[in-house]
Amino acid sequence: MTKYLTHKQAIFLNGVMIQRYTPKEHIGVKDEKLLDSAIMRPQSSAFGSDAYPSLELKAAALFESLAQNHSFHNANKRTAFACLFLFLRTNGWILNVREKEAEDMTSFVVTNKPPLQHIADWISNNLVQRS
């Protein structure tokens, strides 16, 4: 059974990202509805079936929504990646990428808006089962 990220966890991670990298930036949610939408997206269903049937697609949907929605005042991209990492870790997987690759992919998702399957494939190609 998939364990989903919570609203509180996303807000907490936003605070951690800002305090760690840019402590002078404003911490907090800019748009609650956009945040809720992003957090709930992986749990969506259509006609009684999961809209995102695989863990990778659920993770991609979460990551894409958080990165593109800009629901926080600051650190949206960093928070999106941190949420992606936590979501996968909570479900028994580790995203095995270097920091530069994570930064590049996150920027690519925001700037180029690739198809969701492209993001899911990148996640899938970099997953390692947690021991």
N, C-alpha and C positions, 0 to 999 in steps of 0.2 A: 504494500500500500504506500502510495506516495505521501511524503510529508511536505507540506507547503510552508513557504515563508509567511510570516505574519507582518502586519502593519507595524507593530512595535519593533520587530527585528529590523525592518528596513529603516525606520527612523533612527534606531540606535546605531546602525552601521553608517548612516549619513553623518551622525555626530562624531563617530570614531574617525572616519575618513578626513573630516575637516580638522579635527583636533590634531591628527597625526601629520597632515601635509600642509594645511593652510589655516592655522589657528585663528587668524584675524577675520576670516570669512564668517558671514551670518549662517548659523545653523538652524535648520527647521524646514517644515513643509510649507511650500508656496501654494500648492493646490491639492487639497485633500481628495477631491474627486479623481484627479489624475493618478494620484498614488493608489487609491483604492482600486481603480481600474487596472493598473499594472499588477498589483498584488493578486487580484482575483483572476486575471486572464488565464494563467496556466490551469485553473480549475474549471474553465468553461466547458460546456457541453452543447452539442447541437443534435437535435432529434434523438435524444437519449444516449448518445455516444460522446466520448471525450472528443473535444475539438482538437486536442493535442494528445494523441494516444501514446507517444513515447516520452520517456523522461527527458530525452534530448530536445524534443519539440516543446515540452513544458518549460524547460530551462531557457530555451531560445525565446519563447514568448515573454517570459518574465524579464529577461535581459534586454530584449528589444524595447519593450514598453517602458521600463525604468530609464533606459538610456535616452530614448527619444521624447518621452512625455515631459521632461523637465519639471517634475512635481516638487522638487526641492529648490530652495533658494540658491544653493551652490553644491558643487561636487556631485552632480547628477551622474556623470560617467563613472567616476570612482565608486559611487554607491551602487550603481547598476552592476559593475563587475563584482564587487564585494557580495552583493545579494546573490548573484549567479553562483559564486564560489560556495557560499553558505548553503544554498539550496541543494547543490550537488553533494556537498559533504554530508549534509543531514540525511541524504538518501543513499549514502554508502559509496560515493564516488569522489574522486579528486580530479580537478581540472589541472593537468600537468602542462603549464605554459610558463614561459619566462615573463618577467614584468613588462618588457618592451613589446612582446607579442600581444599581451593582454591589453596594453595601452593602444597599440595599433588596431587591434580588432574592435575595441570599443569605439574608437574614433571613426573607424570604417562604418560601423553600424549606424552611428549618428549622421555622418556626412553622406554616405552613399545609399542608405536605406535598402540593403540587399534583401532578397527573398528570405523568408523565415527558414526555409529548408537549408539555405546556405549557412546560416548561423548554426542551425542544429547539426549540420555536417561537421563544421569546425569544432563544435563541442564534442561530438562523437569521436572525432579523430584524435582528441586530446584527453580522453577520459581514462583514468586508471582506477580500478576498484580499490577501495580502502580496505586495508587489512586490519 
